[in-house]
Amino acid sequence: MNRWPLILLCSVLASSVGNAQDACVKARKVINKLNELHIQPRPVNDSLSAEIFSEFFRILDRNATLFIAKDTGRLVPYRTKLDDGNESACKFLGEAIVLYRKKAQWYRGFIDSLLSKPFDLSKPAAGPSIIPAPLNVCTTTAALKSRIVQEMKVDILFGIYRHAAADSTILTNPDAFNKAEPIVRQRLRKNELVRIDKLLKDEKALAAEIDNSYLKAIPAVFDPHSTYFSKEESDAFSQSLNPSALSFGIKLEESPTGEVTVSKVVPGSPAWNSNQVNKGDVLLGIRWRQSGEYLDLVDLDIDVIESILEKQGETSGEITLRKTTGEIRNIKLAKANLENEENIVSGFVLKGKGPKRSIGYISLPGFFTDINPELSGCAVAVTKEIIKLKGESIEGLILDLRFNGGGSLFEAIELVGLFIDIGPIGVIETRTEPPVSLKDTNRGLVYDGPLVIMVNGASASASEVVSAALQDYRRAIIAGSTTYGKATGQAVVPLDKSNPGEGFLKVTELRIYRVNGQTHQMKGVTPDFPIHDLSSVVYHREEQSTHALKPRTINKKTYYTQWSTSFADAVKYTIDHYPKSPAFNNVTAMEKIFSLQIPLERTAFFAFMKDIDLLSKQMAAGVGDGGVYSVTNSKFDASVLKLDAYHAEMNKEILGQVKSSIYIQEAYRLLDNIITGKK
């Protein structure tokens, strides 16, 4: 009998248990820290253990394409033992690593074989919808294979459709289709194999995937916003709240043939200053200076390449590009701190087509703050924009918080203070202290004119604090769709103060209430002026999260003075006399398409995608030059932009979006009626 397989298996298991040892010990610290700080601690019992067990496999296999019920069933004996102590958790993680490796090897073999030959895409078949429902674990291997085949067919059809942008005959000519199909399929095969081989060829990476999934599963069952961060993840999270970030200054796009190319070089960036990186260059590879690791970027997806270039801890490297001449060039670059485009506050003047009424518009994409106390956050940035717009004699202001997922609570308080004189903004409650009012303690305000706040289903957290407070004060009209529904606050704390390398916890430590004691938790902030959009079907909401904290109210007296002006009549007038633009029919049509299953037969798929593309273009175009207003910069910004090529280019893009947005146009009509005072 050959003993080597048995010896190898025992070695693997012993190694796995050793790797898991640190994680299971750390897991106990995670549970203890959560129960020390979380707003709603939980008993450490079999119920908690069972939820962690289920959440672990959900996180580990997010797409439900790896395990079947029988696989996870083998570890069911641990389902109610993860609370018993480190020994049980260590054994569970050791066996989970062995199972994960086995299933990853199976997946690799299946994908390699599956994508080595073409699919039959000529028969009528239906795949998932564009916005799929949560997936259950398959009960059989046959069902699992069928799910994977569906996913691969969708990916290949999407890839071929992109190729059709360069060669439209692909949509109608079977020969052209058959020529593009193997290119797309082999690219998909490479992406899948690179992803899975990264784990299978690196024991530490595979063990880290198990450890990280387990450490994240524990806080996830307390609530959806508590999580575990490795040191690298914590740094990335902090950076996301910062108005600047380390970057090479290279923006990417995917060419019609699937290659990832340079779409823009940020003026003043390292790539710009090198004078060697140009629009249209194809990314082939990168060698990091710190680790010496070389990564082949050919045929990788654009989001994968973007994450590689943004890798934390790597600040310089040599990038390999193929120039438009065909020349291969290696370029050494070091990252520099560049403005984070996702945190740029933009202000514009909207001038009416009829009466030349000027209304200010400010977009605030995130509640960023700066880790450098000498610098300022988003509230100061908005203040600067308001001052510039007031210099344009605006008669009203639109503050756009759509797609703003929140950030600093301090910045939210400061922002509300720009629009009210003084008073409470909300109420917070921790587990150890009675409810306390959040107050704007600075007398005076920056802007006292008519105000509309735009929100949608992706407006969350700090955005909801601002919109709820200004709604309760009757200071602003809230326009859009119901917000996300997150009324909790989190803090990031080290798992062990003496050892930051052990990671960090983002812990939900407080509940947030409106000034009247009510809550928007799970309910969201309901707009005064509804504007239908796609966020209700595209974005996940708090109420859909399994472990979301239940809403509750408090009896806390706060004293505040509501704004004396009522906008109710103007809102009703706008609703009654200004029916929504016909462009909103496209929104409704797109919503219906999103509920349909994706066809997996090529001609039906291409027709399906053409419908989506047409509606997307019509929605993006809005009403164009025939709109209700023109868009200009403030005089101050216009003079500055003449000397700033980077911001001038970015400004042009944003200006076009503001001009054509049917949603901003609706907010403008509303504000115009408020100013006019129509009854």
Secondary structure, DSSP 8 states (H G I E B T S, - for coil): ---HHHHHHHHHHHHHHHHHHHHHHHHHHHHHHHHHH-SS----SHHHHHHHHHHHHHHHTTTS-S-BHHHHHTTGGGTTTTTS-HHHHHHHHHHHHHHHHHHHHHHHHHHHHHTTS----SS--EEEESS------BSSHHHHHHHHHHHHHHHHHHHHHHHTTT-GGGGT-HHHHHHHHHHHHHHHHHHHHHHHHHHHT-HHHHHHHHHHHHHHHHHHTT-TT-EEE-HHHHHHHHHHTSSEEEE--EEEEE-TTS-EEEEEE-TTSHHHHHT---TT-EEEEEEETTT--EEE-TT--HHHHHHHHT-TT--EEEEEEE-TTS-EEEEEEE-EEEE-GGG--EEEEEEESSS--EEEEEE---B---SSTTS--HHHHHHHHHHHHHTTT-SEEEEE-TT---B-HHHHHHHHTTTSSSEEEEEEE-SSS--EEEEE-S-S-S--S-EEEEE-TT--THHHHHHHHHHHTT-SEEEES------EEEEEEESSTT-GGG-EEEEEEEEEE-TTS---TTT----SEE---SHHHHS--GGG-TT----------------S---HHHHHHHHHHS---TTHHHHHHHHHHHTSEEE-SHHHHHHHHHHHHHHHHHHHHTTGGGSSEEEE--HHHHHHHTT-HHHHHHHHHHHHHHHH-HHHHHHHHHHHHHHHT--
